[in-house]
Amino acid sequence: MHKDQVEGGMKDAKGKLKEGVGKMTGNERMQAEGNVDQAEGKVQKTVGNVKEGVRDALKN
């Protein structure tokens, strides 16, 4: 597993938490920040998946 996959997953989870708290408190800014964090996390996780795929392909 590549570090970008792990960090991306953590950022996605943090974003979901932020979004949830934003919804519960009616804080639209926090909710929006949570959505941005989720998007960044998903992109970072995808980059990690690509790097992992390249690394696996080079091993074979």
Secondary structure as UniProt FT lines:
FT   HELIX           3..25
FT   HELIX           28..59
//
